[in-house]
Amino acid sequence: MPNFPTLRELLLDVLAILWPTACVGCGAADRDCCARCVAEVRAAAPVRRRTMGVPVFVRGEYAGVLRALLVAFKHEYRFGFRRQLGPALRAPLVEAMALARPGRPPLLVAAPSRPAGTRARGFRPVEVLIRSATRGWRIPQRRVLRTTRGRVGQVGLGPAQRRVNAQRIAVRRGAVSAIRGRDIVLVDDILTTGATLFAARETLERAGATVIAIVALCVAERRDTRPAAEGGNGESEWSRLPERRKGAPHWPTA
């Protein structure tokens, strides 16, 4: 029986001769992502837990190999990196879905992509990551949210600008009836200030859905490091977002 991993490595060696490449994580020659960096992303790690009015589950920090892969995937349009990033999203998804009511699997909803970004990439990053993470699962997914006129990318915006920009989200007309009364797990790739996810949660709940949890691949915590005399307290911006009006659910014990 042929050794498929060995054959794959031989093929990659040939391709590296024809099209030289380097690892996005460490710069090692001949692989887009070397075996050591792949192992680092795949290594079991405790899911990070936070709260933002509802439970938040995150795979890791927006740093190192995870950050390098995500930047290449989103901004260099290197679609193949979904194979490393998607499985990294599975553990936080599993913990989030454990909060669902018995016999009622939650609907997975991706944070919306801007049309300009989708046209440039040819794909919606978060939706691709969800499909890769849930391959073989029978979990319902649906494109529910859209951005509205005037929405721009969040990168480079200050906290106040992010909050205003994040509000430009709406439920797609054809999805309103489908989400009414449904439990939803809201998914994004990066959690920074939390403005986008908070606005998305509010939008979904105004439409009659219940967001039971939020999942992100990674978190980039932006901390207020000003001294207390200047109004700072060292907390991350998104940890201070409002709780759900009826109270946040408890963390799962498992």
Order of alpha helices (4+ residues) and beta strands (2+ residues): alpha-alpha-beta-beta-alpha-alpha-alpha-beta-alpha-alpha-beta-alpha-beta-alpha-beta-alpha-beta
